[in-house]
Each structure stands twice: as C-alpha cells, then as structure tokens.
C-alpha cells in the first residue's frame, strides 16, 4: 500500500506524527542486480536522510546497499540519488537513532518501545545492533533541508484539513434535520 503511493507521488498523503513518515529506498539487488524497493521511516538531518535497518544487518536492503551504496530515495515530495553508508560514530548513531524513533509515530513507538528514558549507554547496549544509515545526495541537489511533508513539518495537516472541510460540506448538504422546501 505504501510503496505504490510513494512511487506515484502521493507519499505526502500518508505521513503524519501519529503513524510516522515514510520514504521509499531503492537499492540494487546484490545477487540479481534488479531494482529493489523498501518503504522505511526516515528523518532529514544535517543535509542527509537517515533510516534504520529494523531487522539488523541481515535486512535485505541493508545488505544490498553494502554491496552497492548508490541508491535512490523517494521522499513524500521529492526524490534524489545518493550514497548510503552505515553510521559508525556512536554520537552520530545516537542522535540519528533518537530522532528516528521520535519520528516513527505511535505505531513505531509501539514496535521499538519508548527509549526516551534510556541514557546513551543503555540505548547503545540495547539497540546498537540496528544499523543506522546515512544517505548523502550525490545528484548535485546539495544538502537536504526538511520540507513540510517530512518528519517535523506541518504539511501533513493539509490532507486532514481538506478531508475535514469536505466532511463538513457533505454533512451540511445532506444533514437529516435540514428542512426541505415544500416538506
């Protein structure tokens, strides 16, 4: 459901602080060379996109990018070519992982758990086996800046306000207590 929406340019309709925000990561299969896609939670930070391999190092898309770090990223409102690499520096991993889990929404927090009360040492001990990946743009687009439909933006309000306004209009038109002329 998510990948086709992201692929067709409607990813901006699905991200919000409650369910989280998704991107589509395109890698080349390490054995087949075929294009592979994975919808993933992400953040934009320090001019790059960060994501996490939720099943650890055996995650297929993670193994693919280790073999070929050239990737394509489809964000809700834009796409770019980039170079993906695992984050090795603990301070960078901690900052990115904390921001990622905060952006996952309620659904993601239910899966990962609440890590807000863990100190850095405890967080590294419990979660360091999950690789965080930094994707740096290589297509000349320059450093990324988070947009309105990315985590932390307010663009997610647009589709919700539009649906609410449409609901009010429909309700006003077809409300059962409205008097009909001649009735």
N, C-alpha and C positions, 0 to 999 in steps of 0.2 A: 504494500500500500504506500509506504513512504518513498521508496526509490522511484516509482513512476511519477509521483508528484514532484519530487526534486528534479528528476530528469527533464520533465516537461516545463519547468519554470514556475511551478506553483508551490514551491517549498515555503514561501513566505506565508502561506495559509495555515501551516501546521505547527509552527514553533511558538511556544509561549512559556512563561515561567512555571506553569503547573505540570506540563508534560515534557518540558525540555525543548531544546532546539537541535535540529539535525542537519548534517551535511551529507553529501554523497562523495565517498572516496573511491577513485578509480585507480586501480593498480594493474600491472601485467602479471598474469599467472606465471609463477616461477618455472613450471614444467611445460605448460601449454603455450605460453606467450599470448593467451587470449585476454581480452579486457575483462576485468572483474570489478564489481561494484559492491560497496558496503555502506549502508546508511549508519552514521555514527554521530554521537553527541560531540560537540566541539566548543571551543572558545577562540576568540581573536585576542591575541596578547602580544605586545612588543613587536608588532608588524608581521606576525606569523599566525598560523592556525595550529592549535593543539588538539589532540584527541588521545584516547587511551585504548589499548588493546585489552578489553574486558575479560578475555579468557587467557591472558598471559601470552608468553612467547609462542605457544602453538597456534595462536589465532591466525587463520589463513591469510588475511590481508596483511598482517604484520610480517609474516614470513615472505610474502610477495614483495613488500617494499624493501626488505633487507636485501633481496636478490636484485631488485631494480628500484632505486629510490626516486625515479622520475614518476610523478603521479599527477593526476588531475583532481581538483577539488571543485565540487559544485555546492556552493552556498545557497541559501534561500533566494538571494537577489543578484548573485554574480558567480562567475567561475574563473579559475586560473590554473595554470600549470605550475608545479612546484617540485621541490626536492624534499623528501621526507627523511628524517633521521631520528632515531631514539634519543631521548634526553638522558644524558649520563650524569650531569651535575646535580647532586642532591638538592641544592637550594632551588634550582630551576624546576626540578621534578616536583618538589613540594608545593611551590607557588602555583604551578600549572595544574597539578592534581587537585589542590584545594579549589581552585577556580572552576575546574571542570565539574567536580562533584556538585558544586553550588549551582551550576547551570543545568544540571540534569533534571531539575524539577522534582515534583513529589514522587513520580514513578521511579526515576533513577535513584532518589534517596532511599526508597524502599528496598531497592536491589543492593546498593552499595552500603547502606547504613548511614547513620549520622556520624560524620567524622569531625564535626566542629569542635568537640571537646578533647580530641586527641592532640597531644603535643607532637612535635615533629618526629621525635624518636619513636614514639608509639605508632605514628602513621607510617613511617618508613618500615618498621618491623612488620606491620600488618598488611600493607598494600604495595610495597616496592616491587613485588613480583609482577605487577601490572605495568607494562611498558607505556610510558607517555611518549608521544611522537610529536615533534615539531615539524611543520611544513612551511618552508620558506618559498615565496613566489620566485619563479625563475623566468617568467614570461615578459619581464620588463614593466610590469604593472606597479612596481615599487612596493614598499611596506604596506601591509593591510591596515586599514582602520575599520573598527567595528561599525557596521551600518545599523539602521533602525530595525532590521529583521534578524539581526544577530543577537546572541545572548547579551542581556543588559540593555538592549534597545527597547523602544516603545512601539515599534511597528506592528507587533502582534496585536495591538488594540484595534487596528483598522478593520480586519475581518470580523472581529467580535462586535464592534460598534455597528458595522454595516448589517450584520445579521439581526442585532437587537432593533435597529431602526426599521428594517424590513418587517420584523415581527410585530412591531407597534403599528405599522401601516396596515398590515393584514388584519390584525385584531380590530383596529378602528373601522375597517371596511366591513368586516363580517361579524362584528360583535353581536351576540344574540339579543341583547337588550336594546339595540338601536331601533328606533321607530321607523317603519317603512311608510312611505307616503300611501295613503289610502288604506292603511291597515290598522 
